[in-house]
Amino acid sequence: MNKKLAAALSGGAVLVLTLSGCSDDSDNKVDDWAKKVCDQFQPQLQKITNANASIQQQTADNSKPADVQKADSAAFQQISQAYKALGVAVDSAGPPPVDDGETTQKEAVKELNAASTAYADLKTKVDALEIKDQAKFADGLKGIADELNKISTSGDQALKKLESGEIGAAMSKQKGCQKPAASTGPASPSGSGAPDAGAAASPAASASASASAEKKA
């Protein structure tokens, strides 16, 4: 019953894990800024990855609604707190030393804070789901998965700008901005494990499996 939610989460929850490419053209000031940010990013990215994995682990068809609700609620809270901390990291680092650096920084902080609020709202909604009726619970999860899709597909232009060009090249070289491995335990029963945000399956890709799971719920 949790497959669609897990797929939606893997498809876009970790907006800040899309850094790619590597360049040695960035000047030292940009590299220094990237290091300052990425050193603070790493523990938060680890929290997001672990939260993603915890939801993945509750994707078995026989997962109990109460267990799914508990895992999802904790995961959304963890992701919300992580995004808030990521916003603080970008804010405290100051504007990156590039053209329009101040604007880029402010927009990125605004978006990270918005993501934090969005996941806090999802936690509230998960907590309010009816767990005694599995059909209603599955429907509720489907609605939350739809909201996750909206979060992942809208309003991410500021982060994309932060991750592109000179800033993105500098950040991609920093270990702190690399995707960490999940540390919450073994792969999920579905065998998907913690996905790579840069090449994650879209919610549509698992639609049939999700529908089947929800019918069984």
Secondary structure, 3 states (H helix, E strand, C coil): CCHHHHHHHHHHCCHHHCCCCCCCCCCHHHHHHHHHHHHHHHHHHHHHHHHHHHHHCCCCCCCCHHHHHHHHHHHHHHHHHHHHHHHHHHHHHCCCCCCCHHHHHHHHHHHHHHHHHHHHHHHHHHHCCCCCCHHHHHHHHHHHHHHHHHHHHCCCHHHHHHCCHHHHHHHHCCHHHCCCCCCCCCCCCCCCCCCCHHHCCCHHHHHHHHHHHHHHC
